[in-house]
């Protein structure tokens, strides 16, 4: 196969963009600003890595693409909600996201909070509908898995750790746990969602979770490297903020070269988890390699 991972990601992103366009509301009246903010937060940018994982893992089990696409959009809405809230002054206080003003800068803080809330709830609305899967048990499993990945035992818990850890001397184990929750939990849901949709055996689901665990950590180390070495233009957001705030990261603990080597080790390990899927998982293996080579 001659297709590059960049081309595969771009094609998937275009497909997700079109599907999100249909899922996001357009309204008149007093709620129009909310709808506009939801669309601003979700459309027109992003690598759509989590939706890519959904579509690829669903393909491993012959899942109907229309069903997988709905799950892919649901997780992207949760991811977009998390970015809107993370950028708020009470959180990371960022002015730039994907190369343009963050939602609270383009609108206002109250609208940004409501837009994030509405994106999160729309995601669960999509998952719960029969079009996502004809088996109500599968839909319930998806809702449960995404709720756990998004909440206090997943992404929100990791964000709380991140806030509490500012200025603290975290060790490598604590940083790993923080990022496993903050970044890795959603990536883990994305990778196992295809197995849930396909009613795959438990061992296959666990294999994809292990793949996602290593991929998520490699992704975060690459992000930490970008924050240290990259430019705001390339990254599409402010860089150098972790060091300025005294945040412990993989790079601050390991140093640049050891962190880069660790990211590569994790990417290689992630790819090996996919051996049971043979050539059907080639795009996922290429994704693991790309994650540590990217510049934004």
Phi, psi and omega per residue, in radians:
X1 nan 2.227 -3.068
X2 -1.655 -0.134 -3.114
X3 -1.110 2.304 3.076
X4 -1.425 2.793 3.101
X5 -1.156 -0.573 3.101
X6 -1.074 -0.725 3.120
X7 -1.173 -0.704 3.127
X8 -1.133 -0.735 3.107
X9 -1.129 -0.716 -3.134
X10 -1.138 -0.728 3.126
X11 -1.127 -0.741 3.116
X12 -1.141 -0.731 -3.128
X13 -1.055 -0.691 3.120
X14 -1.131 -0.671 3.131
X15 -1.192 -0.721 3.107
X16 -1.140 -0.710 3.127
X17 -1.001 -0.805 -3.133
X18 -1.125 -0.695 -3.137
X19 -1.216 -0.719 3.101
X20 -1.092 -0.671 3.102
X21 -0.938 -0.715 -3.127
X22 -1.295 -0.537 -3.089
X23 -1.404 -0.433 -3.037
X24 -1.535 2.408 -3.033
X25 -1.314 2.680 2.957
X26 -2.225 2.124 -3.075
X27 -2.455 2.803 3.018
X28 -1.780 3.130 3.073
X29 1.456 -2.852 -3.008
X30 -1.160 -0.429 -3.105
X31 -1.528 0.006 -3.069
X32 -1.026 -0.675 -3.137
X33 -1.127 -0.634 3.084
X34 -1.102 -0.818 3.135
X35 -1.069 -0.735 3.140
X36 -1.105 -0.706 3.140
X37 -1.178 -0.666 3.081
X38 -1.054 -0.748 -3.127
X39 -1.229 -0.692 3.108
X40 -1.050 -0.699 -3.108
X41 -1.249 -0.473 -2.933
X42 -1.892 -0.434 -3.028
X43 -1.867 2.721 2.979
X44 1.453 0.436 3.089
X45 2.972 3.021 3.112
X46 1.744 2.567 -3.116
X47 -1.429 -0.293 3.108
X48 1.000 0.786 -3.116
X49 -1.180 -0.727 -3.129
X50 -1.107 -0.818 3.037
X51 -1.048 -0.604 3.095
X52 -1.069 -0.737 3.106
X53 -1.096 -0.697 3.104
X54 -1.065 -0.884 -3.072
X55 -1.116 -0.707 -3.100
X56 -1.237 -0.756 -3.131
X57 -1.241 -0.585 3.060
X58 -1.092 -0.641 3.121
X59 -1.120 -0.489 3.109
X60 -1.093 -0.436 -3.045
X61 -2.032 0.270 3.073
X62 1.145 0.521 -3.133
X63 -1.257 2.487 3.079
X64 -0.990 2.267 -3.038
X65 -1.122 -0.581 3.135
X66 -1.122 -0.656 3.088
X67 -1.186 -0.805 3.137
X68 -1.059 -0.665 -3.118
X69 -1.099 -0.638 3.108
X70 -1.139 -0.743 3.104
X71 -1.163 -0.690 3.116
X72 -1.055 -0.726 3.112
X73 -1.190 -0.665 3.134
X74 -1.057 -0.813 -3.114
X75 -1.221 -0.549 3.093
X76 -1.188 -0.606 3.073
X77 -1.132 -0.699 3.071
X78 -1.115 -0.758 3.117
X79 -1.066 -0.777 -3.141
X80 -1.126 -0.711 3.057
X81 -0.996 -0.755 -3.086
X82 -1.127 -0.634 3.118
X83 -1.178 -0.728 3.121
X84 -1.022 -0.819 -3.114
X85 -1.279 -0.657 3.115
X86 -1.070 -0.573 -3.080
X87 -1.354 -0.215 -3.073
X88 -1.087 2.671 3.123
X89 -0.960 -0.576 -3.139
X90 -1.277 -0.246 -3.133
X91 -1.903 -1.855 -3.085
X92 -1.572 -0.226 3.061
X93 0.961 1.031 3.138
X94 -1.819 2.512 3.139
X95 -1.773 -0.233 -3.015
X96 -2.301 2.347 3.099
X97 -2.569 2.227 -3.127
X98 0.951 0.616 3.062
X99 1.358 0.218 3.110
X100 -2.527 2.935 -3.084
X101 -1.007 2.470 3.082
X102 -1.134 2.894 -2.998
X103 -1.083 -0.710 -3.133
X104 -1.223 -0.340 3.046
X105 -1.458 -0.685 -3.138
X106 -1.277 -0.486 -3.136
X107 -2.100 -1.782 3.027
X108 -2.845 2.987 -3.025
X109 -1.121 -0.747 -3.116
X110 -1.096 -0.751 3.125
X111 -1.138 -0.667 3.119
X112 -1.110 -0.736 3.115
X113 -1.079 -0.819 -3.134
X114 -1.149 -0.671 3.122
X115 -1.089 -0.758 3.091
X116 -1.076 -0.784 3.110
X117 -1.030 -0.748 -3.083
X118 -1.232 -0.604 3.084
X119 -1.153 -0.730 3.132
X120 -1.082 -0.827 -3.094
X121 -1.241 -0.560 3.069
X122 -1.089 -0.643 3.129
X123 -1.016 -0.799 -3.122
X124 -1.277 -0.507 3.021
X125 -1.058 -0.783 -3.139
X126 -1.109 -0.805 -3.111
X127 -1.084 -0.587 -3.027
X128 -1.411 -0.181 -3.067
X129 -1.426 2.516 -3.099
X130 -0.996 -0.466 3.119
X131 -1.103 -0.401 3.136
X132 -1.236 -0.662 3.031
X133 -2.901 2.471 -3.119
X134 -1.241 -0.325 -3.123
X135 -1.646 2.026 -3.121
X136 -1.082 -0.524 3.108
X137 -1.132 -0.678 3.090
X138 -1.148 -0.755 3.120
X139 -1.066 -0.721 3.115
X140 -1.120 -0.688 3.104
X141 -1.100 -0.704 3.109
X142 -1.124 -0.801 3.131
X143 -1.051 -0.800 -3.138
X144 -1.088 -0.818 -3.098
X145 -1.119 -0.717 3.141
X146 -1.240 -0.632 3.099
X147 -1.079 -0.767 3.124
X148 -1.133 -0.754 -3.116
X149 -1.151 -0.510 -3.047
X150 -1.580 -0.385 -2.899
X151 -1.673 -2.622 -3.017
X152 -1.135 -0.412 3.100
X153 -1.698 0.179 -3.137
X154 -2.436 -2.127 -3.000
X155 -1.021 -0.808 -3.122
X156 -1.137 -0.683 3.082
X157 -1.084 -0.708 3.102
X158 -1.136 -0.663 3.105
X159 -1.152 -0.669 3.089
X160 -1.108 -0.749 3.067
X161 -1.030 -0.718 -3.118
X162 -1.093 -0.759 3.123
X163 -1.147 -0.756 -3.104
X164 -1.208 -0.448 -3.031
X165 -1.501 -0.099 -3.101
X166 -1.065 2.176 -3.123
X167 1.435 0.000 3.128
X168 -1.675 2.734 3.103
X169 -1.663 1.500 3.116
X170 -1.413 2.557 3.040
X171 -1.615 3.099 -3.029
X172 -1.123 -0.589 3.108
X173 -1.149 -0.717 3.137
X174 -1.201 -0.701 3.089
X175 -1.112 -0.719 3.136
X176 -1.083 -0.776 3.128
X177 -1.122 -0.746 3.118
X178 -0.977 -0.886 -3.080
X179 -1.276 -0.505 3.063
X180 -1.071 -0.628 3.112
X181 -1.418 -0.915 -2.987
X182 -1.159 -0.793 -3.092
X183 -1.866 -0.742 -2.978
X184 -1.259 -0.471 -3.054
X185 -1.133 -0.778 3.122
X186 -1.191 -0.678 3.090
X187 -1.093 -0.672 3.091
X188 -1.097 -0.743 3.088
X189 -1.088 -0.767 -3.121
X190 -1.013 -0.749 -3.089
X191 -1.238 -0.600 -3.113
X192 -1.553 -0.207 -3.074
X193 -1.112 -0.605 3.095
X194 -1.100 -0.649 3.104
X195 -1.212 -0.637 3.088
X196 -1.121 -0.811 3.121
X197 -1.063 -0.656 -3.101
X198 -1.535 0.092 -3.120
X199 0.877 0.782 -3.083
X200 -1.303 2.744 3.081
X201 -1.038 2.695 -3.068
X202 -1.012 -0.663 -3.077
X203 -1.160 -0.557 3.088
X204 -1.249 -0.694 3.087
X205 -1.070 -0.759 -3.140
X206 -1.142 -0.615 3.102
X207 -1.106 -0.725 3.129
X208 -1.212 -0.575 3.054
X209 -1.137 -0.727 3.110
X210 -1.112 -0.748 3.061
X211 -0.989 -0.833 -3.088
X212 -1.149 -0.620 3.127
X213 -1.034 -0.862 -3.141
X214 -1.216 -0.680 3.115
X215 -1.086 -0.768 -3.111
X216 -1.096 -0.717 3.108
X217 -1.187 -0.708 3.079
X218 -1.064 -0.725 3.116
X219 -1.059 -0.765 -3.104
X220 -1.199 -0.699 3.095
X221 -1.088 -0.712 3.084
X222 -1.069 -0.687 3.079
X223 -1.085 -0.743 3.120
X224 -1.093 -0.676 3.100
X225 -1.147 -0.699 3.104
X226 -1.096 -0.691 3.141
X227 -1.099 -0.565 -3.127
X228 -1.493 -0.732 -2.968
X229 -1.830 -0.359 -2.996
X230 -1.507 3.015 3.065
X231 -1.866 2.726 3.120
X232 -1.081 -0.567 -3.141
X233 -1.132 -0.832 -3.140
X234 -1.206 -0.729 -3.064
X235 -1.332 -0.421 -3.093
X236 1.336 0.199 3.112
X237 -2.742 2.938 3.141
X238 -1.102 2.484 3.080
X239 -2.043 2.897 3.135
X240 1.360 0.128 -3.049
X241 -1.339 -0.555 -3.124
X242 -1.093 -0.804 -3.138
X243 -1.156 -0.716 -3.128
X244 -1.090 -0.562 -3.125
X245 -1.605 -0.003 -3.136
X246 1.258 0.506 -3.134
X247 -1.452 2.309 3.031
X248 -1.290 2.335 3.111
X249 -2.362 3.020 3.065
X250 -1.017 -0.663 -3.101
X251 -1.246 -0.712 -3.120
X252 -1.157 -0.504 -3.130
X253 -1.521 -0.773 -3.033
X254 -1.613 -0.407 -2.955
X255 1.507 2.805 -3.016
X256 -1.058 -0.878 -3.027
X257 -1.204 -0.747 3.112
X258 -1.165 -0.642 3.110
X259 -1.125 -0.747 3.127
X260 -1.107 -0.719 3.118
X261 -1.141 -0.684 3.130
X262 -1.156 -0.690 3.099
X263 -1.072 -0.735 3.127
X264 -1.143 -0.711 3.096
X265 -1.047 -0.764 3.135
X266 -1.159 -0.694 3.114
X267 -1.102 -0.747 3.107
X268 -1.112 -0.712 3.127
X269 -1.137 -0.712 3.103
X270 -1.030 -0.781 -3.125
X271 -1.089 -0.653 -3.120
X272 -1.168 -0.477 3.100
X273 -1.058 -0.367 -3.019
X274 -1.603 0.141 -3.048
X275 -0.963 -0.642 -3.074
X276 -1.155 -0.295 -3.101
X277 -1.672 -0.006 3.083
X278 0.916 -2.467 -3.029
X279 -1.238 -0.264 -3.139
X280 -1.109 -0.380 -3.104
X281 -1.786 0.297 -3.064
X282 -1.054 -0.687 3.137
X283 -1.148 -0.609 3.084
X284 -1.169 -0.640 3.087
X285 -1.156 -0.715 3.111
X286 -1.143 -0.604 3.085
X287 -1.075 -0.755 3.135
X288 -1.038 -0.708 3.117
X289 -1.201 -0.703 -3.096
X290 -1.161 -0.642 -3.074
X291 -0.942 -0.669 -3.084
X292 -1.553 -0.122 -3.133
X293 -1.783 -0.242 -3.033
X294 -1.156 2.829 -3.138
X295 -2.084 0.066 3.070
X296 -2.670 nan nan
